Amino acid sequence: MSVRPDIEIARAAKKRPILEIGEKLGIPAEHLLPYGHDKAKVGQAFIAGLKNRPEGKLILVTAINPTPAGEGKTTTTVGLGDGLNRIGKKAVVCIREASLGPNFGMKGGAAGGGMAQVVPMEEMNLHFTGDFHAITSAHNLLAAMIDNHIYWGNDLDIDERRIVWRRVMDMNDRALRDIVVSLGGVANGFPRQTGFDITVASEVMAILCLSRDLEDLQQRLGDIVVAYTRAKTPVYARDLKADGAMTVLLKDAMQPNLVQTLENNPAFVHGGPFANIAHGCNSVIATTTALKLGDYVVTEAGFGADLGAEKFFDIKCRKAGLKPAAAVIVATVRAMKMNGGVAKADLAAENVAAVQKGCPNLGRHIGNVKSFGVPVVVAINHFHSDTEAEVQAVKDYVAAQGAEAILCKHWALGSEGIKELAHKVVALAEGKSAFAPIYPDDMPLFEKLETIAKRIYHAEGVVADKAIRDQLRAWEAAGYGHLPICVAKTQYSFTTDPALRGAPTGHSIPVREVRLSAGAGFVVAICGEIMTMPGLPRNPSAEVIRLNADGDVEGLF
């Protein structure tokens, strides 16, 4: 079977001028700031004027744990948005922006696939409107101001051993995880150990994605704890007078980006924290704006439901007051077979027994999402190698879990191939959602972490040394006990071992480090061997990304 690469499909798209896409949503031309002809930012004044409008229904698309077999969560998110529009609903897609790190590493692109894509695909994957560069610059400005303050006398009495603000860049580079800066003598400052994280793990990224407006943005930036004094009191970004300049750098980045799908339906693409090392959701301002403009908003949370959906519910929805009406869990027959023990090279052969053996991973995600009080439907993202017997095995298993699985062919057919799911989502959304986070604000921080580990990961408990427990108690005493927990953990398993697929039990969750993100409003728990600065794989996608003779990009997929 000959398959056109996603980039060729995207390049052949018949895009409409972005002002026409804005017109579909009732956004006047004067409130759109075009970046070329096919993308634009929505002005803050227009967004502020939507405050008293009623809101549409919020639909979350999540997935099973990712496998090399592929699941297609973004593809399904885009396809469902097109499908809802096809059946006569006014729907808006809300997804995250792409990081250069995985694009040049393993992933190669992040705009959907086949006939369910957001365009312009190349620009969205490569720089887009510059939001990530602005976040990187604002983050590193703060880092520079910390070292500069110390160099010029250290009036705040910052303890150089207790500087917690690292630097960031939007690229995978393991060599920068742990470094020493300011070598070379007195003129270069005071040498100290530090490191880099990838931009999507930056607290500035999280802050931008959780802020309601520019005023809220500056307040949160000022709340960032960057270091501690010799007396162990916190030093904030506003103490360094950095919050104003950081806000200036982020002024344009704060405005949501409007683009379109292949079927010329509106899509907001804004913000991009990863779900394995950050909170994994697009921006609150994009989602809330879309809810004021559409009857249905289809959004996604990163990676599997154990990371992405949990953080969407417990962090984003909690912070923004959002109430999801329904959730879609994406799975594939191929991934079920891989969870059932089949090697990637053997996935094309029919194996109903392996599908059945792998389905408990899907079942656990169904139960987890239901535990938040949100109605669930499963989308089986179709591959041409799927057999009727394998698809039926998934449907039968999901029915036994009290839900329905629907075969979706949006990758090949666009909105025509996902109409059945669209109708089901409407039916679920018109019913009652009893959404609630799985832990209250006033629960102690370590108990929140244990709740996630036991209820979502189905672990026996959390392993953390005394220093980590003491740190959590100290933050509680300092007034941060009400914050939710953001777990940084491998996306490939319910455990911290990426090789353990399926639905394992009897494991524990080891916590290596905790970080306070006071501006974003959560505590990060770094578990297992997960890194906040990824490395490139043996054969990175960057090796095949190039310009062809016509000047077009090749290698993004």
Buried (B, 14 or more C-beta within 10 A) or exposed (E): EEEEBBBEBBBEBEBBEBBEBBBBBEBEEEBBBBBEEBBBBBBBEBBEEBEEEEBBBBBBBBBBBBBEBBBBBBBBBBBBBBBBBBBEBBBBBBBBBBBBBBBBBBBBBBBBBBBBBBBBBBBBBBBBBEBBBBBBBBBBBBBEBBBEBBBEEBEBEBBBEBBBBBBBBBBBBEEBBEBEBBEEEEEEBEEBEBBBBBBBBBBBBBBBBBBBEBEBBBBBBBBBBBBBBEEEEBBBBBBBEBBEBBBBBBEBBBBBBBBBBBBBBBBBBBBBBBBBBBBBBBBBBBBBBBBBBBBBBBBBBBBBBBBBBBBBBBBBBBBBEBBBBBBBBBBBBBBBBBBBBBEEEEBBEBBBEBBBBBBBBBBBBBBBBBBBBBBBBBBBBBBEBBBEEBBBBBBEBBEEBEBBBBBBBBBBBBBBBBBBBBBBBBEBBEEEBEBBBBBEEEBEBBBBBBBBBBBBBBBEEBBBEEEBBEBBBEBBEEEBBEBBBBBBBBBBBBBBBBEBBBBBEEBBBBBBBBBBBBBBBBBBBBBBEBBBBBBBEEEBBBEEBEEEEEEEBBBBB
